[in-house]
Amino acid sequence: MLAHPGRGGCVRRYCYEDCQATADWLLSQTAVRPLVGIVCGSGLGGLADVLKDQVIFNYKDIPNFPQSTVHGHAGRLVFGTLKGRSCVCMQGRFHLYEGYPIQKITMPMRIFKLLGVETVILTNAAGGLNQDYKVGDIMIIKDHLNMPGFAGNNPLAGPNDERFGVRFPCMSDAYDRELQQLALDVGSELGYSDFLREGVYCVLGGPSFETIAECRMLHKLGADAVGMSTVHEVIVARHCGMRVFALSLITNKAVMDYDSEEKANHEEVLQTGKQRAEQLERLVSTLVTRIEHNNNYA
């Protein structure tokens, strides 16, 4: 019998047994055994449509799974193959601003691990803080600033389950350097070098966009882009021993000037995603075909 997500000791921790029950249920419904897990950000759900031989689950039908509530997030888990590579793709993710506990937001990463995923690829829409960035640039994330974590809101808070990972996981290698270089090489081959960047991503809680003072502060702290997702998932994926590659689509420039008339809005985010989607899909799909798996990426 599957554990109820709101019962007993699993209310905030989302225990191993819940995750295992969900993974077992999914594996019983599909023959696909994914080695790559992909998370699609706002307006980037078309990545899942590239998969062949699709087996699709609505989040609402998956035991113990959260529900996506944001426009631009389809709320589907798609299994399939990408040029022969077995993948699972989340069309829509979960955010702190939806009201979920941080452990619930990141539960899909633990389920990925129990499905057999070895490499996680995460995408997001972000605001550009780096003044050299343009709308439509794709930023390969090389590091992050976890602002909610500074306030103690970390997905690994609470009792640690050694079956997932160690109590104090290292984060200086959170973003796999080999995969970053591979993405740069692939981007160069595809002719994307003009809009491919590398930088530091900062996560905030949202849902309100940043003030001008906040943008200025984050830029001074070393952030190149700012958003409301990804970092929590990265922390849990690394805790589980999976390799991580992540990128941001710069969908708007953060407002840094008090004389500016610009205003950040979600429609702009979705529109930019639509315009750059095809190239982003080609970059990720080519990257997936080049990833080698040998189960040694703890």
C-alpha positions as CSV (number, residue, x, y, z in Angstrom):
1,M,0.0,0.0,0.0
2,L,1.4,3.4,-0.9
3,A,2.0,5.8,2.0
4,H,-0.1,8.9,2.1
5,P,2.1,12.0,1.6
6,G,0.5,13.8,4.5
7,R,0.7,11.0,7.1
8,G,2.9,10.7,10.1
9,G,6.7,11.2,10.0
10,C,6.7,11.8,6.2
11,V,4.9,15.2,6.3
12,R,8.1,17.2,5.9
13,R,10.8,14.6,5.2
14,Y,9.2,12.7,2.4
15,C,10.8,9.5,3.5
16,Y,12.6,6.8,1.5
17,E,9.6,4.5,1.6
18,D,7.3,7.1,-0.1
19,C,9.9,7.7,-2.8
20,Q,10.5,4.0,-3.4
21,A,6.8,3.3,-3.6
22,T,6.4,6.0,-6.3
23,A,9.4,4.8,-8.2
24,D,8.2,1.2,-8.1
25,W,4.8,2.3,-9.3
26,L,6.3,4.2,-12.3
27,L,8.6,1.3,-13.2
28,S,5.7,-1.1,-13.2
29,Q,3.9,1.2,-15.7
30,T,6.7,1.5,-18.3
31,A,9.5,-0.5,-19.8
32,V,11.7,2.6,-20.1
33,R,14.7,2.5,-17.6
34,P,16.0,6.1,-17.7
35,L,19.6,7.1,-17.3
36,V,19.0,10.8,-17.9
37,G,16.4,12.9,-16.0
38,I,15.4,16.3,-17.5
39,V,13.6,19.1,-15.8
40,C,11.9,21.7,-18.0
41,G,11.6,25.3,-16.8
42,S,8.9,27.9,-17.6
43,G,8.0,27.8,-21.3
44,L,10.6,25.0,-22.0
45,G,8.3,22.0,-21.8
46,G,8.9,21.3,-25.5
47,L,12.0,19.4,-24.6
48,A,9.8,16.5,-23.6
49,D,8.1,16.5,-27.0
50,V,11.4,15.5,-28.6
51,L,11.3,12.1,-26.8
52,K,10.3,9.1,-28.9
53,D,8.1,6.2,-27.8
54,Q,6.6,8.3,-25.1
55,V,4.9,7.0,-22.0
56,I,3.2,10.0,-20.3
57,F,1.9,10.4,-16.7
58,N,0.0,13.4,-15.4
59,Y,1.4,14.4,-12.0
60,K,-2.1,14.1,-10.5
61,D,-2.1,10.4,-11.3
62,I,1.3,9.6,-9.8
63,P,1.2,8.4,-6.1
64,N,2.8,10.9,-3.6
65,F,3.7,13.3,-6.4
66,P,3.2,17.1,-6.0
67,Q,1.1,19.1,-8.5
68,S,2.3,21.9,-10.7
69,T,0.3,25.1,-10.4
70,V,2.2,27.5,-12.6
71,H,1.2,28.7,-16.1
72,G,3.8,27.4,-18.5
73,H,4.3,24.2,-16.6
74,A,2.3,21.3,-18.1
75,G,2.5,19.0,-15.1
76,R,3.5,15.7,-16.9
77,L,6.2,13.1,-16.4
78,V,7.3,11.8,-19.8
79,F,9.3,8.7,-20.3
80,G,10.9,8.0,-23.7
81,T,14.1,7.8,-25.7
82,L,16.3,10.5,-27.2
83,K,18.3,9.2,-30.1
84,G,18.4,5.8,-28.4
85,R,19.0,7.1,-24.9
86,S,16.4,6.3,-22.2
87,C,15.2,9.5,-20.5
88,V,12.5,10.8,-18.2
89,C,11.4,14.4,-18.4
90,M,9.5,16.6,-16.1
91,Q,7.2,19.0,-18.0
92,G,6.9,21.5,-15.1
93,R,8.5,21.7,-11.7
94,F,7.6,22.8,-8.2
95,H,8.6,26.0,-6.4
96,L,8.7,27.4,-2.9
97,Y,6.2,30.1,-3.8
98,E,3.6,27.5,-4.5
99,G,3.5,26.8,-0.8
100,Y,5.1,23.4,-0.9
101,P,7.7,22.4,1.8
102,I,11.2,22.4,0.2
103,Q,11.4,18.6,0.7
104,K,8.3,18.1,-1.4
105,I,9.7,20.4,-4.2
106,T,12.8,18.2,-4.5
107,M,11.1,14.8,-4.0
108,P,11.2,14.1,-7.8
109,M,15.0,14.1,-7.6
110,R,14.9,11.3,-5.1
111,I,12.5,9.4,-7.3
112,F,14.8,10.0,-10.3
113,K,17.6,8.3,-8.3
114,L,15.4,5.3,-7.5
115,L,14.3,5.0,-11.2
116,G,18.0,4.5,-12.0
117,V,18.8,8.0,-13.3
118,E,22.5,8.9,-13.3
119,T,22.6,12.3,-14.9
120,V,20.1,15.2,-14.2
121,I,19.7,18.1,-16.7
122,L,17.8,21.1,-15.4
123,T,16.6,24.1,-17.3
124,N,15.0,27.3,-16.1
125,A,14.0,30.8,-17.2
126,A,16.0,33.5,-15.4
127,G,16.5,37.3,-15.2
128,G,19.9,38.5,-16.4
129,L,21.9,40.4,-13.8
130,N,25.1,40.4,-15.8
131,Q,25.0,43.6,-17.9
132,D,26.7,41.8,-20.8
133,Y,23.8,39.3,-21.1
134,K,21.1,39.7,-23.7
135,V,17.5,38.4,-23.7
136,G,17.6,35.0,-25.4
137,D,21.1,34.1,-24.1
138,I,21.6,30.6,-22.7
139,M,23.7,30.5,-19.5
140,I,25.4,27.3,-18.5
141,I,25.3,27.3,-14.7
142,K,28.7,26.8,-13.2
143,D,27.8,27.6,-9.6
144,H,24.9,29.0,-7.5
145,L,24.0,31.3,-4.6
146,N,21.3,29.7,-2.4
147,M,19.6,32.6,-0.7
148,P,16.8,30.6,1.0
149,G,19.6,28.3,2.3
150,F,21.2,31.3,4.1
151,A,18.0,31.5,6.1
152,G,18.0,27.8,6.9
153,N,15.6,26.7,4.2
154,N,17.6,23.8,2.8
155,P,16.0,20.6,1.3
156,L,18.4,18.5,3.4
157,A,17.4,20.0,6.7
158,G,16.0,17.4,9.1
159,P,17.0,13.8,9.7
160,N,19.3,12.4,7.0
161,D,18.6,9.1,5.4
162,E,21.9,7.5,4.5
163,R,20.2,5.4,1.8
164,F,20.0,8.7,-0.2
165,G,23.3,10.3,0.7
166,V,25.7,11.6,3.4
167,R,24.8,14.1,6.1
168,F,27.1,16.8,4.8
169,P,27.4,16.6,1.0
170,C,30.0,18.7,-0.9
171,M,28.7,21.4,-3.2
172,S,31.9,22.8,-4.6
173,D,31.5,20.3,-7.4
174,A,27.7,20.7,-7.7
175,Y,27.7,21.3,-11.4
176,D,29.7,18.7,-13.4
177,R,32.6,20.4,-15.1
178,E,32.9,17.8,-17.8
179,L,29.3,18.3,-18.8
180,Q,29.8,22.1,-18.8
181,Q,32.7,21.7,-21.3
182,L,30.8,19.2,-23.3
183,A,27.9,21.7,-23.6
184,L,30.3,24.4,-24.7
185,D,31.7,22.1,-27.3
186,V,28.3,21.1,-28.6
187,G,27.2,24.7,-28.6
188,S,30.2,25.6,-30.7
189,E,29.4,22.8,-33.2
190,L,25.8,24.0,-33.5
191,G,26.9,27.6,-34.0
192,Y,25.5,28.9,-30.7
193,S,28.6,30.5,-29.3
194,D,27.3,34.0,-29.8
195,F,24.5,33.5,-27.2
196,L,26.0,30.7,-25.0
197,R,27.3,31.9,-21.6
198,E,28.7,30.5,-18.4
199,G,27.7,32.1,-15.1
200,V,26.4,31.9,-11.5
201,Y,22.7,31.5,-10.8
202,C,21.0,32.9,-7.7
203,V,17.8,31.4,-6.4
204,L,15.2,33.5,-4.4
205,G,11.9,32.4,-3.0
206,G,9.5,34.4,-5.2
207,P,6.8,34.8,-6.5
208,S,7.4,38.5,-6.6
209,F,10.2,39.6,-8.9
210,E,13.2,41.3,-7.5
211,T,13.5,45.0,-6.4
212,I,16.1,47.2,-8.0
213,A,18.1,47.2,-4.7
214,E,18.0,43.4,-4.6
215,C,19.2,43.1,-8.2
216,R,22.1,45.4,-7.5
217,M,23.0,43.5,-4.3
218,L,22.9,40.1,-6.0
219,H,25.0,41.4,-8.9
220,K,27.6,42.7,-6.4
221,L,27.6,39.2,-4.7
222,G,28.6,37.6,-8.0
223,A,25.3,36.4,-9.5
224,D,24.9,36.6,-13.3
225,A,21.3,35.5,-13.3
226,V,18.4,35.2,-10.8
227,G,15.4,32.9,-10.6
228,M,13.1,31.0,-8.4
229,S,14.0,27.3,-8.9
230,T,16.7,24.7,-9.7
231,V,19.1,25.1,-6.8
232,H,17.1,23.1,-4.4
233,E,16.8,20.3,-6.9
234,V,20.6,20.4,-7.6
235,I,21.4,20.0,-3.9
236,V,19.2,16.9,-3.6
237,A,20.4,15.4,-6.9
238,R,24.0,15.8,-5.7
239,H,23.1,14.4,-2.3
240,C,21.8,11.4,-4.2
241,G,25.1,11.0,-6.1
242,M,23.7,12.0,-9.5
243,R,25.7,14.2,-12.0
244,V,24.2,17.6,-12.6
245,F,24.1,19.9,-15.6
246,A,21.9,23.0,-15.6
247,L,21.3,26.0,-17.8
248,S,19.2,29.2,-17.7
249,L,17.4,30.8,-20.6
250,I,17.8,34.6,-20.0
251,T,14.2,35.7,-20.6
252,N,14.4,39.3,-19.3
253,K,17.1,41.7,-18.1
254,A,16.9,42.5,-14.4
255,V,16.0,46.1,-13.8
256,M,19.1,47.8,-12.2
257,D,18.3,51.5,-12.8
258,Y,15.8,53.6,-11.0
259,D,15.1,55.7,-14.1
260,S,14.2,52.6,-16.1
261,E,10.6,52.0,-17.3
262,E,11.1,48.3,-17.7
263,K,9.1,45.8,-15.6
264,A,9.6,42.0,-15.3
265,N,6.6,39.9,-16.2
266,H,5.8,36.2,-16.6
267,E,4.4,36.6,-20.2
268,E,7.8,37.9,-21.3
269,V,9.4,34.9,-19.8
270,L,7.1,32.5,-21.7
271,Q,7.5,34.4,-25.0
272,T,11.3,34.3,-24.9
273,G,11.2,30.6,-24.1
274,K,9.1,30.0,-27.2
275,Q,11.5,32.0,-29.4
276,R,14.6,30.2,-28.2
277,A,13.0,26.8,-27.6
278,E,14.1,25.0,-30.7
279,Q,17.8,25.8,-30.3
280,L,17.7,24.9,-26.6
281,E,16.1,21.6,-27.4
282,R,18.8,20.9,-30.0
283,L,21.5,21.7,-27.5
284,V,20.1,19.5,-24.8
285,S,19.2,16.6,-27.1
286,T,22.7,16.6,-28.6
287,L,24.3,16.8,-25.2
288,V,22.2,13.8,-24.0
289,T,23.5,11.6,-26.9
290,R,27.2,12.5,-25.9
291,I,26.9,11.7,-22.2
292,E,28.6,8.5,-21.1
293,H,27.3,6.5,-18.2
294,N,29.4,4.2,-16.0
295,N,27.7,4.4,-12.6
296,N,30.8,6.1,-11.0
297,Y,29.4,9.6,-10.4
298,A,28.8,9.6,-6.6
